[in-house]
Amino acid sequence: MILRRIALLALAAALFAPGPAAAQYGTGPGGRAPYERRDQERNVPGRFDYYALVLSWSPTFCASLPRDRYEPQCHRRGGRPYAFVLHGLWPQHERGWPENCPTRQRPFVPQPLVDSMLDIMPSSRLVIHEYRKHGTCSGLTPEGYYGLARRLYNSVTIPQRFVLPNNDFTVSPDAVVRAFVEANPTLRPDMLAVACGGPGNRLREVRICFNRDGGPTRCGRNEEQDRLCRASNMHVPPARGMPAPSSSGRRI
């Protein structure tokens, strides 16, 4: 009898013991699914709360380049240098974000579409990367995704101070927000945020939030200002071109 009871207890322990996934990831509050499964469910095409239109300050990006790296937006032999450029259009959750969402077909961006975006996204690699990482989560085709991205980009008026500054200056994140709100009457301060970083807390980007239909909306936790830039002032590098690197790695 004792041996039989021991055998039954051992069988019950084996049946109800947590499997490897549960042991590794645990469960969330209230006994929700393992974190691994919840993370996978976050990366579903078309399942998100709002968009963040990300405008990158090109001079800051160019200032961080290694000396021997060539980038079209930084090394221009002619024409005007870039100031704000479109970094991307990011589907966002209220907290966190999806990325690299699985699609039925390979996330291929046709070359004519890539070429059509280079006036506001001056890097073929960036155009291709942004669709694969973020556009796949929009639930849109490459044409639909970049059509929406251009429409939202064109809907934003860049404050005159940031159009093509020839000299560097310092500015607070709040002042940047105020400048965009003044230039765009449909925006409120809670609809955008400013990111900084690098030497001298350089201006890196401005994020403007839109709902799924393309209208301005309140941002989620991803765009909380304290998360993106806590500095009281930022350095804004001027919009100047850079010489192209030679094959030896030296500037020419």
ChimeraX commands (.cxc) that place a marker at each C-alpha (Angstrom):
marker #1 position 0.00,0.00,0.00 radius 0.5
marker #1 position 2.81,2.42,0.92 radius 0.5
marker #1 position 4.68,1.64,-2.30 radius 0.5
marker #1 position 1.50,2.18,-4.34 radius 0.5
marker #1 position 0.89,5.58,-2.67 radius 0.5
marker #1 position 4.48,6.67,-3.40 radius 0.5
marker #1 position 4.07,5.64,-7.03 radius 0.5
marker #1 position 0.84,7.65,-7.38 radius 0.5
marker #1 position 2.44,10.75,-5.85 radius 0.5
marker #1 position 5.40,10.50,-8.22 radius 0.5
marker #1 position 3.05,10.17,-11.21 radius 0.5
marker #1 position 1.06,13.26,-10.13 radius 0.5
marker #1 position 4.25,15.29,-9.71 radius 0.5
marker #1 position 5.37,14.34,-13.20 radius 0.5
marker #1 position 2.02,15.26,-14.75 radius 0.5
marker #1 position 1.68,18.67,-13.13 radius 0.5
marker #1 position 5.31,19.81,-13.06 radius 0.5
marker #1 position 5.98,22.93,-15.21 radius 0.5
marker #1 position 7.59,22.25,-18.58 radius 0.5
marker #1 position 10.87,23.80,-19.75 radius 0.5
marker #1 position 9.22,26.93,-21.21 radius 0.5
marker #1 position 7.25,27.65,-18.04 radius 0.5
marker #1 position 10.31,27.05,-15.88 radius 0.5
marker #1 position 12.40,29.44,-17.97 radius 0.5
marker #1 position 9.92,32.25,-18.56 radius 0.5
marker #1 position 7.36,31.94,-15.77 radius 0.5
marker #1 position 3.92,33.45,-16.12 radius 0.5
marker #1 position 2.76,37.02,-15.89 radius 0.5
marker #1 position 0.48,38.51,-13.27 radius 0.5
marker #1 position -2.79,36.66,-12.98 radius 0.5
marker #1 position -1.34,33.50,-14.49 radius 0.5
marker #1 position -1.13,34.88,-18.04 radius 0.5
marker #1 position 0.74,33.08,-20.82 radius 0.5
marker #1 position 4.53,32.68,-20.61 radius 0.5
marker #1 position 6.47,35.81,-21.55 radius 0.5
marker #1 position 7.85,34.12,-24.65 radius 0.5
marker #1 position 4.35,33.57,-26.04 radius 0.5
marker #1 position 3.21,37.06,-25.06 radius 0.5
marker #1 position 6.22,38.57,-26.87 radius 0.5
marker #1 position 5.34,36.61,-30.00 radius 0.5
marker #1 position 1.76,37.84,-29.83 radius 0.5
marker #1 position 3.02,41.44,-29.77 radius 0.5
marker #1 position 4.58,41.02,-33.22 radius 0.5
marker #1 position 1.41,40.55,-35.24 radius 0.5
marker #1 position 0.91,42.56,-38.48 radius 0.5
marker #1 position -1.75,45.23,-38.02 radius 0.5
marker #1 position -2.02,44.78,-34.25 radius 0.5
marker #1 position -0.79,48.04,-32.71 radius 0.5
marker #1 position -2.17,51.21,-31.09 radius 0.5
marker #1 position -0.65,54.18,-32.91 radius 0.5
marker #1 position 2.17,55.32,-35.20 radius 0.5
marker #1 position 5.26,57.33,-34.32 radius 0.5
marker #1 position 6.55,59.38,-37.24 radius 0.5
marker #1 position 10.27,59.65,-36.51 radius 0.5
marker #1 position 12.15,62.66,-37.88 radius 0.5
marker #1 position 15.90,62.27,-37.54 radius 0.5
marker #1 position 18.27,65.26,-37.29 radius 0.5
marker #1 position 20.66,64.31,-40.08 radius 0.5
marker #1 position 23.67,66.40,-38.90 radius 0.5
marker #1 position 23.76,64.49,-35.59 radius 0.5
marker #1 position 23.71,61.16,-37.42 radius 0.5
marker #1 position 26.47,62.32,-39.77 radius 0.5
marker #1 position 28.63,63.58,-36.90 radius 0.5
marker #1 position 28.64,60.09,-35.38 radius 0.5
marker #1 position 29.84,58.28,-38.52 radius 0.5
marker #1 position 33.21,56.51,-38.57 radius 0.5
marker #1 position 35.69,58.37,-40.75 radius 0.5
marker #1 position 35.73,55.71,-43.47 radius 0.5
marker #1 position 31.97,55.17,-43.75 radius 0.5
marker #1 position 30.07,56.64,-46.66 radius 0.5
marker #1 position 26.44,57.71,-46.33 radius 0.5
marker #1 position 24.55,59.52,-49.13 radius 0.5
marker #1 position 22.85,61.92,-46.73 radius 0.5
marker #1 position 26.17,62.97,-45.21 radius 0.5
marker #1 position 28.53,63.13,-48.20 radius 0.5
marker #1 position 26.88,65.22,-50.89 radius 0.5
marker #1 position 28.96,66.54,-53.77 radius 0.5
marker #1 position 26.24,69.02,-54.70 radius 0.5
marker #1 position 22.82,70.24,-53.66 radius 0.5
marker #1 position 21.59,71.23,-50.24 radius 0.5
marker #1 position 22.55,69.33,-47.08 radius 0.5
marker #1 position 19.88,67.57,-45.05 radius 0.5
marker #1 position 18.37,68.77,-41.77 radius 0.5
marker #1 position 15.34,66.71,-40.61 radius 0.5
marker #1 position 14.84,63.54,-42.64 radius 0.5
marker #1 position 12.29,60.77,-42.29 radius 0.5
marker #1 position 13.79,57.98,-40.21 radius 0.5
marker #1 position 10.67,55.86,-40.26 radius 0.5
marker #1 position 7.03,55.29,-39.38 radius 0.5
marker #1 position 6.85,53.00,-36.36 radius 0.5
marker #1 position 3.74,51.08,-35.26 radius 0.5
marker #1 position 3.65,51.33,-31.47 radius 0.5
marker #1 position 1.83,49.70,-28.59 radius 0.5
marker #1 position 0.82,51.91,-25.69 radius 0.5
marker #1 position 3.76,50.28,-23.95 radius 0.5
marker #1 position 6.42,48.67,-26.10 radius 0.5
marker #1 position 6.27,48.03,-29.83 radius 0.5
marker #1 position 6.10,45.25,-32.41 radius 0.5
marker #1 position 8.97,44.63,-34.81 radius 0.5
marker #1 position 10.00,42.23,-37.58 radius 0.5
marker #1 position 6.47,40.90,-37.89 radius 0.5
marker #1 position 6.04,37.67,-39.88 radius 0.5
marker #1 position 4.50,38.06,-43.34 radius 0.5
marker #1 position 3.21,35.55,-45.87 radius 0.5
marker #1 position 5.60,36.85,-48.48 radius 0.5
marker #1 position 9.19,37.99,-48.20 radius 0.5
marker #1 position 9.20,41.67,-47.09 radius 0.5
marker #1 position 10.67,42.90,-50.38 radius 0.5
marker #1 position 10.73,46.61,-51.24 radius 0.5
marker #1 position 10.83,47.14,-55.04 radius 0.5
marker #1 position 13.71,49.29,-56.27 radius 0.5
marker #1 position 11.43,51.91,-57.90 radius 0.5
marker #1 position 9.71,52.39,-54.53 radius 0.5
marker #1 position 13.08,52.67,-52.78 radius 0.5
marker #1 position 14.17,55.30,-55.30 radius 0.5
marker #1 position 10.94,57.27,-54.85 radius 0.5
marker #1 position 11.63,57.71,-51.11 radius 0.5
marker #1 position 15.21,58.94,-51.33 radius 0.5
marker #1 position 14.27,62.62,-51.28 radius 0.5
marker #1 position 13.05,62.31,-47.69 radius 0.5
marker #1 position 14.78,59.08,-46.61 radius 0.5
marker #1 position 18.22,59.55,-48.18 radius 0.5
marker #1 position 19.50,55.98,-47.85 radius 0.5
marker #1 position 18.40,52.89,-49.76 radius 0.5
marker #1 position 19.47,50.70,-46.87 radius 0.5
marker #1 position 17.32,52.72,-44.48 radius 0.5
marker #1 position 14.23,52.40,-46.71 radius 0.5
marker #1 position 14.63,48.63,-46.96 radius 0.5
marker #1 position 15.43,48.22,-43.25 radius 0.5
marker #1 position 12.49,50.29,-42.05 radius 0.5
marker #1 position 9.93,48.24,-43.94 radius 0.5
marker #1 position 11.37,44.94,-42.75 radius 0.5
marker #1 position 11.55,45.99,-39.10 radius 0.5
marker #1 position 8.55,48.32,-38.75 radius 0.5
marker #1 position 6.51,48.32,-41.95 radius 0.5
marker #1 position 5.78,44.61,-41.71 radius 0.5
marker #1 position 3.96,45.32,-38.45 radius 0.5
marker #1 position 1.68,47.92,-40.04 radius 0.5
marker #1 position -0.23,45.26,-41.98 radius 0.5
marker #1 position 0.33,47.35,-45.13 radius 0.5
marker #1 position 2.13,46.53,-48.35 radius 0.5
marker #1 position 5.41,48.40,-48.97 radius 0.5
marker #1 position 3.52,50.74,-51.31 radius 0.5
marker #1 position 0.80,51.38,-48.73 radius 0.5
marker #1 position 3.27,51.81,-45.88 radius 0.5
marker #1 position 5.49,54.30,-47.68 radius 0.5
marker #1 position 2.51,56.10,-49.17 radius 0.5
marker #1 position 1.22,56.70,-45.64 radius 0.5
marker #1 position 4.70,57.61,-44.37 radius 0.5
marker #1 position 5.08,60.27,-47.06 radius 0.5
marker #1 position 1.59,61.65,-46.45 radius 0.5
marker #1 position 2.24,62.04,-42.73 radius 0.5
marker #1 position 5.70,63.48,-43.34 radius 0.5
marker #1 position 4.25,66.06,-45.74 radius 0.5
marker #1 position 1.56,66.97,-43.21 radius 0.5
marker #1 position 4.16,68.23,-40.74 radius 0.5
marker #1 position 5.53,71.78,-41.07 radius 0.5
marker #1 position 9.14,72.00,-39.93 radius 0.5
marker #1 position 9.69,75.14,-37.79 radius 0.5
marker #1 position 11.75,77.69,-39.71 radius 0.5
marker #1 position 14.60,77.55,-37.20 radius 0.5
marker #1 position 15.18,73.90,-38.10 radius 0.5
marker #1 position 14.83,74.09,-41.89 radius 0.5
marker #1 position 18.50,74.64,-42.83 radius 0.5
marker #1 position 20.48,76.21,-39.98 radius 0.5
marker #1 position 23.99,77.25,-41.01 radius 0.5
marker #1 position 25.26,77.58,-37.44 radius 0.5
marker #1 position 24.99,75.34,-34.41 radius 0.5
marker #1 position 22.91,76.39,-31.42 radius 0.5
marker #1 position 21.50,75.06,-28.17 radius 0.5
marker #1 position 17.85,74.57,-27.39 radius 0.5
marker #1 position 15.75,72.81,-24.77 radius 0.5
marker #1 position 13.50,69.84,-25.63 radius 0.5
marker #1 position 10.51,71.88,-24.45 radius 0.5
marker #1 position 11.41,74.68,-26.86 radius 0.5
marker #1 position 11.53,72.21,-29.76 radius 0.5
marker #1 position 8.09,70.90,-28.80 radius 0.5
marker #1 position 6.73,74.45,-28.59 radius 0.5
marker #1 position 8.20,75.31,-32.00 radius 0.5
marker #1 position 6.53,72.31,-33.64 radius 0.5
marker #1 position 3.20,73.03,-31.93 radius 0.5
marker #1 position 3.31,76.66,-33.06 radius 0.5
marker #1 position 4.10,75.61,-36.65 radius 0.5
marker #1 position 1.42,72.87,-36.63 radius 0.5
marker #1 position -1.89,74.01,-35.07 radius 0.5
marker #1 position -3.28,70.43,-35.04 radius 0.5
marker #1 position -0.54,69.25,-32.66 radius 0.5
marker #1 position -0.55,69.38,-28.86 radius 0.5
marker #1 position 2.53,68.97,-26.63 radius 0.5
marker #1 position 1.48,65.42,-25.65 radius 0.5
marker #1 position 1.53,64.39,-29.33 radius 0.5
marker #1 position 5.30,64.61,-29.78 radius 0.5
marker #1 position 8.59,64.09,-28.00 radius 0.5
marker #1 position 12.26,64.90,-28.55 radius 0.5
marker #1 position 15.23,62.52,-28.31 radius 0.5
marker #1 position 18.83,63.53,-27.64 radius 0.5
marker #1 position 22.13,61.79,-27.03 radius 0.5
marker #1 position 25.82,61.61,-27.77 radius 0.5
marker #1 position 28.47,64.24,-27.00 radius 0.5
marker #1 position 26.89,67.47,-25.81 radius 0.5
marker #1 position 23.40,65.90,-25.71 radius 0.5
marker #1 position 22.85,66.46,-29.42 radius 0.5
marker #1 position 19.36,66.65,-30.90 radius 0.5
marker #1 position 18.70,63.21,-32.39 radius 0.5
marker #1 position 15.06,63.06,-33.41 radius 0.5
marker #1 position 11.53,64.32,-33.03 radius 0.5
marker #1 position 8.71,61.79,-32.78 radius 0.5
marker #1 position 5.18,62.81,-33.74 radius 0.5
marker #1 position 2.31,60.46,-32.95 radius 0.5
marker #1 position -0.60,59.61,-35.26 radius 0.5
marker #1 position -3.56,57.29,-34.91 radius 0.5
marker #1 position -4.10,54.37,-37.28 radius 0.5
marker #1 position -6.14,56.62,-39.61 radius 0.5
marker #1 position -3.35,59.17,-39.86 radius 0.5
marker #1 position -4.67,61.84,-37.49 radius 0.5
marker #1 position -2.52,63.38,-34.72 radius 0.5
marker #1 position -2.94,61.61,-31.40 radius 0.5
marker #1 position -1.54,61.45,-27.89 radius 0.5
marker #1 position 1.68,59.48,-27.62 radius 0.5
marker #1 position 2.09,56.39,-25.46 radius 0.5
marker #1 position 4.73,55.56,-22.87 radius 0.5
marker #1 position 7.38,54.98,-25.52 radius 0.5
marker #1 position 7.48,58.72,-26.14 radius 0.5
marker #1 position 7.60,59.88,-22.52 radius 0.5
marker #1 position 10.07,62.76,-22.59 radius 0.5
marker #1 position 12.11,61.49,-19.64 radius 0.5
marker #1 position 12.77,58.30,-21.56 radius 0.5
marker #1 position 14.09,60.08,-24.65 radius 0.5
marker #1 position 15.96,63.14,-23.34 radius 0.5
marker #1 position 16.38,64.37,-19.79 radius 0.5
marker #1 position 18.80,67.16,-20.70 radius 0.5
marker #1 position 17.72,70.74,-20.05 radius 0.5
marker #1 position 19.48,71.84,-23.25 radius 0.5
marker #1 position 20.61,70.11,-26.44 radius 0.5
marker #1 position 23.31,70.92,-28.96 radius 0.5
marker #1 position 21.97,71.25,-32.53 radius 0.5
marker #1 position 24.72,70.71,-35.16 radius 0.5
marker #1 position 24.35,72.80,-38.33 radius 0.5
marker #1 position 23.12,71.39,-41.63 radius 0.5
marker #1 position 26.39,71.24,-43.53 radius 0.5
marker #1 position 27.64,68.75,-46.08 radius 0.5
marker #1 position 30.68,66.54,-45.48 radius 0.5
marker #1 position 33.41,65.56,-47.95 radius 0.5
marker #1 position 33.28,61.98,-49.17 radius 0.5
marker #1 position 35.84,59.54,-47.74 radius 0.5
marker #1 position 38.55,58.40,-50.11 radius 0.5
marker #1 position 39.29,54.74,-50.77 radius 0.5
marker #1 position 42.13,54.99,-48.21 radius 0.5
marker #1 position 39.67,56.12,-45.55 radius 0.5
marker #1 position 40.84,59.74,-45.61 radius 0.5
marker #1 position 38.56,62.65,-46.33 radius 0.5
marker #1 position 38.79,64.21,-49.79 radius 0.5
marker link #1:1,2 radius 0.2
marker link #1:2,3 radius 0.2
marker link #1:3,4 radius 0.2
marker link #1:4,5 radius 0.2
marker link #1:5,6 radius 0.2
marker link #1:6,7 radius 0.2
marker link #1:7,8 radius 0.2
marker link #1:8,9 radius 0.2
marker link #1:9,10 radius 0.2
marker link #1:10,11 radius 0.2
marker link #1:11,12 radius 0.2
marker link #1:12,13 radius 0.2
marker link #1:13,14 radius 0.2
marker link #1:14,15 radius 0.2
marker link #1:15,16 radius 0.2
marker link #1:16,17 radius 0.2
marker link #1:17,18 radius 0.2
marker link #1:18,19 radius 0.2
marker link #1:19,20 radius 0.2
marker link #1:20,21 radius 0.2
marker link #1:21,22 radius 0.2
marker link #1:22,23 radius 0.2
marker link #1:23,24 radius 0.2
marker link #1:24,25 radius 0.2
marker link #1:25,26 radius 0.2
marker link #1:26,27 radius 0.2
marker link #1:27,28 radius 0.2
marker link #1:28,29 radius 0.2
marker link #1:29,30 radius 0.2
marker link #1:30,31 radius 0.2
marker link #1:31,32 radius 0.2
marker link #1:32,33 radius 0.2
marker link #1:33,34 radius 0.2
marker link #1:34,35 radius 0.2
marker link #1:35,36 radius 0.2
marker link #1:36,37 radius 0.2
marker link #1:37,38 radius 0.2
marker link #1:38,39 radius 0.2
marker link #1:39,40 radius 0.2
marker link #1:40,41 radius 0.2
marker link #1:41,42 radius 0.2
marker link #1:42,43 radius 0.2
marker link #1:43,44 radius 0.2
marker link #1:44,45 radius 0.2
marker link #1:45,46 radius 0.2
marker link #1:46,47 radius 0.2
marker link #1:47,48 radius 0.2
marker link #1:48,49 radius 0.2
marker link #1:49,50 radius 0.2
marker link #1:50,51 radius 0.2
marker link #1:51,52 radius 0.2
marker link #1:52,53 radius 0.2
marker link #1:53,54 radius 0.2
marker link #1:54,55 radius 0.2
marker link #1:55,56 radius 0.2
marker link #1:56,57 radius 0.2
marker link #1:57,58 radius 0.2
marker link #1:58,59 radius 0.2
marker link #1:59,60 radius 0.2
marker link #1:60,61 radius 0.2
marker link #1:61,62 radius 0.2
marker link #1:62,63 radius 0.2
marker link #1:63,64 radius 0.2
marker link #1:64,65 radius 0.2
marker link #1:65,66 radius 0.2
marker link #1:66,67 radius 0.2
marker link #1:67,68 radius 0.2
marker link #1:68,69 radius 0.2
marker link #1:69,70 radius 0.2
marker link #1:70,71 radius 0.2
marker link #1:71,72 radius 0.2
marker link #1:72,73 radius 0.2
marker link #1:73,74 radius 0.2
marker link #1:74,75 radius 0.2
marker link #1:75,76 radius 0.2
marker link #1:76,77 radius 0.2
marker link #1:77,78 radius 0.2
marker link #1:78,79 radius 0.2
marker link #1:79,80 radius 0.2
marker link #1:80,81 radius 0.2
marker link #1:81,82 radius 0.2
marker link #1:82,83 radius 0.2
marker link #1:83,84 radius 0.2
marker link #1:84,85 radius 0.2
marker link #1:85,86 radius 0.2
marker link #1:86,87 radius 0.2
marker link #1:87,88 radius 0.2
marker link #1:88,89 radius 0.2
marker link #1:89,90 radius 0.2
marker link #1:90,91 radius 0.2
marker link #1:91,92 radius 0.2
marker link #1:92,93 radius 0.2
marker link #1:93,94 radius 0.2
marker link #1:94,95 radius 0.2
marker link #1:95,96 radius 0.2
marker link #1:96,97 radius 0.2
marker link #1:97,98 radius 0.2
marker link #1:98,99 radius 0.2
marker link #1:99,100 radius 0.2
marker link #1:100,101 radius 0.2
marker link #1:101,102 radius 0.2
marker link #1:102,103 radius 0.2
marker link #1:103,104 radius 0.2
marker link #1:104,105 radius 0.2
marker link #1:105,106 radius 0.2
marker link #1:106,107 radius 0.2
marker link #1:107,108 radius 0.2
marker link #1:108,109 radius 0.2
marker link #1:109,110 radius 0.2
marker link #1:110,111 radius 0.2
marker link #1:111,112 radius 0.2
marker link #1:112,113 radius 0.2
marker link #1:113,114 radius 0.2
marker link #1:114,115 radius 0.2
marker link #1:115,116 radius 0.2
marker link #1:116,117 radius 0.2
marker link #1:117,118 radius 0.2
marker link #1:118,119 radius 0.2
marker link #1:119,120 radius 0.2
marker link #1:120,121 radius 0.2
marker link #1:121,122 radius 0.2
marker link #1:122,123 radius 0.2
marker link #1:123,124 radius 0.2
marker link #1:124,125 radius 0.2
marker link #1:125,126 radius 0.2
marker link #1:126,127 radius 0.2
marker link #1:127,128 radius 0.2
marker link #1:128,129 radius 0.2
marker link #1:129,130 radius 0.2
marker link #1:130,131 radius 0.2
marker link #1:131,132 radius 0.2
marker link #1:132,133 radius 0.2
marker link #1:133,134 radius 0.2
marker link #1:134,135 radius 0.2
marker link #1:135,136 radius 0.2
marker link #1:136,137 radius 0.2
marker link #1:137,138 radius 0.2
marker link #1:138,139 radius 0.2
marker link #1:139,140 radius 0.2
marker link #1:140,141 radius 0.2
marker link #1:141,142 radius 0.2
marker link #1:142,143 radius 0.2
marker link #1:143,144 radius 0.2
marker link #1:144,145 radius 0.2
marker link #1:145,146 radius 0.2
marker link #1:146,147 radius 0.2
marker link #1:147,148 radius 0.2
marker link #1:148,149 radius 0.2
marker link #1:149,150 radius 0.2
marker link #1:150,151 radius 0.2
marker link #1:151,152 radius 0.2
marker link #1:152,153 radius 0.2
marker link #1:153,154 radius 0.2
marker link #1:154,155 radius 0.2
marker link #1:155,156 radius 0.2
marker link #1:156,157 radius 0.2
marker link #1:157,158 radius 0.2
marker link #1:158,159 radius 0.2
marker link #1:159,160 radius 0.2
marker link #1:160,161 radius 0.2
marker link #1:161,162 radius 0.2
marker link #1:162,163 radius 0.2
marker link #1:163,164 radius 0.2
marker link #1:164,165 radius 0.2
marker link #1:165,166 radius 0.2
marker link #1:166,167 radius 0.2
marker link #1:167,168 radius 0.2
marker link #1:168,169 radius 0.2
marker link #1:169,170 radius 0.2
marker link #1:170,171 radius 0.2
marker link #1:171,172 radius 0.2
marker link #1:172,173 radius 0.2
marker link #1:173,174 radius 0.2
marker link #1:174,175 radius 0.2
marker link #1:175,176 radius 0.2
marker link #1:176,177 radius 0.2
marker link #1:177,178 radius 0.2
marker link #1:178,179 radius 0.2
marker link #1:179,180 radius 0.2
marker link #1:180,181 radius 0.2
marker link #1:181,182 radius 0.2
marker link #1:182,183 radius 0.2
marker link #1:183,184 radius 0.2
marker link #1:184,185 radius 0.2
marker link #1:185,186 radius 0.2
marker link #1:186,187 radius 0.2
marker link #1:187,188 radius 0.2
marker link #1:188,189 radius 0.2
marker link #1:189,190 radius 0.2
marker link #1:190,191 radius 0.2
marker link #1:191,192 radius 0.2
marker link #1:192,193 radius 0.2
marker link #1:193,194 radius 0.2
marker link #1:194,195 radius 0.2
marker link #1:195,196 radius 0.2
marker link #1:196,197 radius 0.2
marker link #1:197,198 radius 0.2
marker link #1:198,199 radius 0.2
marker link #1:199,200 radius 0.2
marker link #1:200,201 radius 0.2
marker link #1:201,202 radius 0.2
marker link #1:202,203 radius 0.2
marker link #1:203,204 radius 0.2
marker link #1:204,205 radius 0.2
marker link #1:205,206 radius 0.2
marker link #1:206,207 radius 0.2
marker link #1:207,208 radius 0.2
marker link #1:208,209 radius 0.2
marker link #1:209,210 radius 0.2
marker link #1:210,211 radius 0.2
marker link #1:211,212 radius 0.2
marker link #1:212,213 radius 0.2
marker link #1:213,214 radius 0.2
marker link #1:214,215 radius 0.2
marker link #1:215,216 radius 0.2
marker link #1:216,217 radius 0.2
marker link #1:217,218 radius 0.2
marker link #1:218,219 radius 0.2
marker link #1:219,220 radius 0.2
marker link #1:220,221 radius 0.2
marker link #1:221,222 radius 0.2
marker link #1:222,223 radius 0.2
marker link #1:223,224 radius 0.2
marker link #1:224,225 radius 0.2
marker link #1:225,226 radius 0.2
marker link #1:226,227 radius 0.2
marker link #1:227,228 radius 0.2
marker link #1:228,229 radius 0.2
marker link #1:229,230 radius 0.2
marker link #1:230,231 radius 0.2
marker link #1:231,232 radius 0.2
marker link #1:232,233 radius 0.2
marker link #1:233,234 radius 0.2
marker link #1:234,235 radius 0.2
marker link #1:235,236 radius 0.2
marker link #1:236,237 radius 0.2
marker link #1:237,238 radius 0.2
marker link #1:238,239 radius 0.2
marker link #1:239,240 radius 0.2
marker link #1:240,241 radius 0.2
marker link #1:241,242 radius 0.2
marker link #1:242,243 radius 0.2
marker link #1:243,244 radius 0.2
marker link #1:244,245 radius 0.2
marker link #1:245,246 radius 0.2
marker link #1:246,247 radius 0.2
marker link #1:247,248 radius 0.2
marker link #1:248,249 radius 0.2
marker link #1:249,250 radius 0.2
marker link #1:250,251 radius 0.2
marker link #1:251,252 radius 0.2
view
